Amino acid sequence: MENDKYDHEEEFLGYKKIDQYDDAKITSVATHYKDILGKLGENPEREGLLKTPERVAKALQYLTHGYDIDPSEILRSAMFKEDYSQMVVVKDIEVYSMCEHHMLPFFGKAHIAYIPNGHIVGLSKIPRVVDAFARRLQVQERLTNEIRDCIQDTLQPAGVAVVMECRHLCMAMRGVQKQNSVTTTSAFTGGFLSNDKTRAEFLRLITANLH
């Protein structure tokens, strides 16, 4: 099997991201999925399914490639000293992840803010941190906390706020089968945790239609 790179390669400020498939993993996972198709009552040799095990193996490796990324390094690659101490908000960050209980997708938006304490970070790095944690087998509660802790531990700001709103296909397609339910999680540190006015301002900003 030839080495098949993803669609992009990026290098910025010392942080290099090259996505590529691991041939040995792809072959191993594809073999198992061929067996699974047979156990489900399908014929893995029919035309429409011949390449499905390999496609699924590649998809799973892409959807879990966050295990190979250090999110804190993403932030450290673009930290700048700056005398700015007001809230910085990045909202409506698209989130796509996989529920670790049923390995079905959940997706939605993350809204993140931090209060700088001597350093700011390149704005694009915050969505990259979200992706690095989301591209793993997850539960929404842990994902919310991991994003918060990474930003707090790396930037050492005066506070971090994370709110996440997601729809879970494990609830929509199976089990309770509630298609329109949305799960909201939140996590705060510093000023967002101790100051009601600061937290209220953040919640107002992420719900306001400013653009």
ABEGO torsion letter per residue (X at the ends): XBBBBBABBBBBGGBBBBBBBBAAAAAAAAAAAAAAAAAAGBBAABAAAAAAAAAAAAAAAAAAAAAABBAAAAAAAABBBBBBABBBBBBGBBBBBBBAAAGBBBBEBBBBBBBBBGBBBBAAAAAAAAAAAABBBBBAAAAAAAAAAAAAAAAGBAEBBBBBBBBBAAAAABEAGBAABBBBBBBBBEAAAABAAAAAAAAAAAABBAX
